[in-house]
Amino acid sequence: MHRAGEYPKGGQGVSGPHGRHTTLPPVAVPKLSWKQAIGWRMRTHRLAGRARRDEALAVAGELCGLHAQLMSSAELTLWARVDGIEPGDVSRALWQRRSLVKTWAFRGTLHLLAAEHFPLWQAALSTYDHYLKPAWLKAWKIGAEELEELIADVARALDGRELTREQLVAQVAREGDDHIAERLRSGWGSFLKPVAWRGRLCFAPNDGRYVRFTDPHSWLPKYDEHDPEDALREITRRFLATHGPATREDYARWWGGVTAAQAQRRFEALGDELAEVDLEGLRAWLPGRAVDDALAAEPARTVNLLPAFDQWVVASSRETDAMIEKRFRPRVFRKSAWFSPVILVRGRIEGVWRHERKGKRLTVRLEPFGKLPRWARAAAEREAQRLPGFLGGELDLSWEG
């Protein structure tokens, strides 16, 4: 297979043996339909068949983390893919077993990452440098040296400790600089994200209703250092193993802070491991070993209810109507980087849904974009009927639209 980024043309002249001019044969780029691509991706996302409960942690790793802007959404992301998962499983994994870690990760958003792989993710995230650029520093009215001092002071304060926000500020004031402590009071989340990207901050169990932080080096039983460039290659490899076939724009949007050209170079860094495919006219990439399976794939005849911020939606392509029609995208990809819960029919986003728990009632509203076939409506209702077993309450199900 040709290297990622190479797209040789037939008839290209090169110097052959003994300096003679010869012509290279054209390199065949596999052609993949969107149905095949969606079918393969449904399998890698565990949406064509659920994993077992004891595989939940593996699923979190395969998805490249669970988006945790809303903890309930992170839990429902696993619920959609794992049979038998119970309320409290994610919380126990975070705070008791410490097999998941909550931190600010790619795109500056909260994620739950498998603890086993956390040092790898952190090494890759350490390559983020946008917060050191003049525009960022100017926007937050802080100098580069002062920011470095802030990162060091917070890391020192958290080493071996679990601190609330106010406790962290007080500790920095005692051990470091009052001015830095004041910075933390005023610019809070934005100033803590660089500390997280440097691998010196993650979340600890709440103290009642107060959020606490700690240093992952002391929180995790084992912390192996990784080379940042090696880590980036591995993260790119993992992204494509689950979210491929993907364009360079898909990857750049998912990771954040990189251009499409930079994403292309990350693909090229994996060389012959990747295969370039013609995805109905789009240049896309996936692991070379997966091409034959992708060519044989087709979307499963399933309906999935995916929560807000689900990784299927976050990593979906915006360059085609194959996954969602353009006219419906504003209902899913909303303002302030908000991603709606969606109804997935054979891998296509065909509607949105919402739920609300009030007392003993669990209200679920399904809002398809258009008329669904009878089998899909029945499958959607079966999925909704699984929700009370996880969220509790007596189901009140209705359709809108």
N, C-alpha and C positions, 0 to 999 in steps of 0.2 A: 504493500500500500504506500501511496505517496505521502510525504510529510505534510503536516498541517501547514496551510498557507501556500503550498506549491500547487499550481494549476497548469501543468505543461500543456502546450498546444501541439496538435499533430503537425508534422512537417517542420519542426524547429530544427535548424541546422546547428551541428556541433562538430568539433574535431574528433574524428575516430582514431583507431589505431594507425600508427605511422603517419599521423597528421592528415589523413584523408578526411574529406568532408562527408558526413553521413546525416541521416535524418532519424530522429527519435519517433517511435510509434506513439500515437496518442495514448494518454493515460486515461483509463475509464474511471470516471467518478461515479460511484454508486448513486442511483436515483431512488429516493425514498419519498413515499407519499406521506401526507400529514396523518392519514389514518394509521399507517404503519408506525409512524413516530409516536403518535398518541398511545397506540396499543402497547408499544415497548415501554414508554414512560409510565403508563398505568401499572405495569408489573413492577418496575423499579420503585414506585411510590407505594406499593402494597395496596393499591386501590382496585386491582383485579381479583384479589384474594387476600384476606386479612392474615396478619401474623399472629402467632400465639402470644399470650400474655408474657411469657418468659423471654420473648424477643423484643419487648417494648424498647429497651435501651438500645438494641441494635438498630431498630427502626429510627430512633432519634438521631443516631449517628449517620445512617444512610441518607436521611433528609438534609444533612449538613446543619443540624440543629433545629430547634423548635422556636419559632418566633414568639417572644414572650412579652410584647407590649401589654397584652392582656393574658394573665396566667390562665384564665379559663379557656382561652383559645389554644394555648399550648397543650392543655390537657385534651381538648377536643380534637386537635390534630392527631394525637395518638388514638383516641377513641375511634376515629374514622378508619383506622388502619389496623387496629389490634383487637382481637377477640378477647373478651373477658376482663379487659382492663377495669379497674375499680377506682372509685373516688379516693383520693389520698395517695395513690401510687406515685404520682409525680412529686408530691410534697415529700413523701418518704425518701424517694430517690435523691431529692435535693438536700434535705436537711438532716436525715438520719444516716442513710448509706453513703451520701456524698458521691453518688455515681453520676449525677448531673450537676452542672455548675451554671449559675445565672450571672450574666455579665453583659456589658455593652459590647457588641461585636460588629460585624460588617454592616455597612450603611449607618453606623452609629445607633443601631436599634438593639433592644434587649433580646437576648436569645438564651435558651438553655442548651448547653453543649455537653456532650458526653465527657465525663471527667477523665476517662482514659486517654482521650484525644485532646484534652484542653490545652496542654503545652504546645501541641502542633498548631492549633488554631491561633494561640497567642503569638507564636513566632511569625505566622503569616500576617496577623494583624499589626505586628510591630513595624511592618513596612508602610503603614499609613503615615503620611507626613503632611497632609493638607493643613493640619492645625498649626504647623510651623511656618506656613507661608504668610507673607505680609498681609494679604487680604483678611485672613482669619484673625491674625493677631491684632490688626487694626480694628476689626469689628468688635472684638472682645476687650479692646483697650488694655492690652497686656504685651509686654516685650518678650522676646524669645528666651532670654536668660531668666526672667521672672517666671515664665511658664515652666521651664526646666526645674527651677527651685520649688515651685508648687508641686510638681510630680514627685520630686524627691521627698518633700516634707510629708505628703500624704502617704507615700509608700512606707516611710519610716514610722509614721503614726499607726498604720494598720498592721505592721509586722507582729504576728502573734496575738492580735487583738480583734475583737468583734465590736464595732462601734456604731452607734447611731450617728445621724448627721451632726447633731449638736455636740456629741461626744468627740467626733472626729475634728470638728472645728476647734474645740477646746484643747485637744491633744496637740494639734498643729500649733496652736498659740503657745502652749507650754514648751514644746520641743523645738519649734521653728521660729516663725516670724509672724508677728501680729498682723502685719499687712497682708501676708499670704492667707492667714485665717479669715481676714475680712473679705478677700477675694472669693473664698469658698462660700461665704454667706451670700454673696451677691450673684455669682454666676453659676452656681451649684452644678447642675448636670453636665453642662458643656465642659467645665473644667475637670470633671471626674472621668469623662470618656477617654482623654489621653492617658490617664493613669491606668485605666482598664486595658487600653491597647498596648501599653508597655508591659502588661502582665502582672501588675501590682495591685489590682483591685478586682474583687468579685463580691457578690452578695452573700450575706450570712443570714441565719434565721432572724425573723423580725423579733423585736423586743416589744411584745404587745402589738400596738398599731404602728410602731416606729420601725422604719427600714434600718437594717444594719449592714455594714460592709466589713470585709476582711481582706487579707492578702492571700491569694491562692497558693502561694508557696508554703504558707503555714497551714492553710485549710485542707489541702490535698495530701494524702499520705505519701504520694510519689510525684515528683515533678522533674521530668527529663527535658533538658534544653534541646532545641532544634535550630538548625541553620535556617534563617528566614527565607532564603531563596529556595532551599529544598522544600520547606513547608509550603510555600506558594505553589510549587509544582504539584505537591500531593493534594492540596486543597482543590486545585484546578482539576486534577484527575478525579477526585471524589465528586465534585460538582457535575461533571459530565457523565459519570457513572450512574447518576440518579436523574439529573435534569436534562440530559442530552436526548436527542440531538439538539444542540443549541447554537445560535449565532453568536458572534463576538459581541453584538449589542446586548443580547440576553445576559451574557456573563457580566459585562460591564455594569449593567443595571442592577444585577443581583449583588455583586461585590461592593459596588459604590466606590467613588473616588478614583476611578480609572476611565480612560477613554477606550473607545472601540479598538483603536490601534494598539493600545497597551494590552488589551485583552487578547488581540491577535498574537502578540509576541508571547504571551503566556501559553497559548495553544501551541505555538511553534516550539516552545521549550520542551514539549513532551514528544516531539519528533514523531517517529513511526508508531508510537503507542496510539495515536489518534488517527481516525479516518475522516476525511472530508467527504460530505455527501451533498448531493443536489436535492434539497428539500423543497420540491415544487418551485424551483427557481431561486431559492435562498441558499447561500453558502452556510452550511452548518457542520458541526463536528460532534463526534461521539467516540467512545473507545473502539479501536479497530476490531477487537475481539467480539464486539457486540453487533457488528453490521449484519451478519447472517441472521441473528435472532430478530433484529429490528425488521429486516426484510420479510420475515415470516410472521410478524406480529399483526394483530388487528385489535381494535378497541373491544374490551369486554362489555357484555350486555348488562351493565350495572348502572345504578344510580348511587351517587355518593353525596352526602351532606357535609361540606367542608366548612370549617369555622372561619371567622375573621382572621386575616393574616396567615392563612394556610400556605405552606411552601409551594403547593401546586400553582396557586394563583400568583404568588410573589415571583416565581421563576418562569411564568408563562410568557410566551412570545407576544409582543405587541405589533409585530410587523405583518400580520396576516389575520384573516377572519377565521382561520382554522380552529382556534381554541375558543374564541368569543367574537361575535360580530361587532364591528367597530361602533355601531350605533348604541350598543348596550354597555360599552366599556365605562362610561361615566358612572354607571350604577355599581360598578365593581371596584374600579380604580378611582377612589374618591380623593377629595382634597386632603391636604396635610398627610399624605402618604398612608391613607387609611384604605384597607382592603376589606371589602364586604364578605360575609359568609355567602357561599355559592352552592347552587344545585348543579352537580356534574352529571351529565347524561352521556354515557359512553365516552367520557373524557372531555366533552365539550361543556363549557359553562353556559347553561340554558336557563339560569334564573338565580335569584337570591332568596335568602330566608332569614328569619330571625327568631329568637326565643327569649322568653322572660319567665322567671320564676317568681311567683307571688304566693306566699303561704303554701298551701298544698297543691296549687295549680301550676303546671308547666305549660305555658302558652307557646305554641309553635305555629308560625305563619310561613307558608311556602308561596313564593311569588315567581312563577315561571315567566320568561320573556314572551312566550307564545304558547300555543296549544301543544301539550305533550301527548305522545301516544299513550294508550291505556296501560301498557305494560310498565312504562316509565312512571306514571302516576302511582301505580300500585307499589312499585319498588321504592319510590320516594316516601310513601306512607309507611312502608315497613322500616325504612331507616329511621324515620321520625319516632316510630314506636320503640326503638332501641334507646332513645334519649332518656326517658324516665329512669331506666335502670342505672344510668350513670349520673344524671343530674338530680334525680329524685322528683317527687311530685306526681300528680295525676295529669295525664296528657290531655291538652285541649288543642286539637289540631284543626287548622283551616287553610284553605287555599284563597289566594287573592290574584285577580287578573286572569 
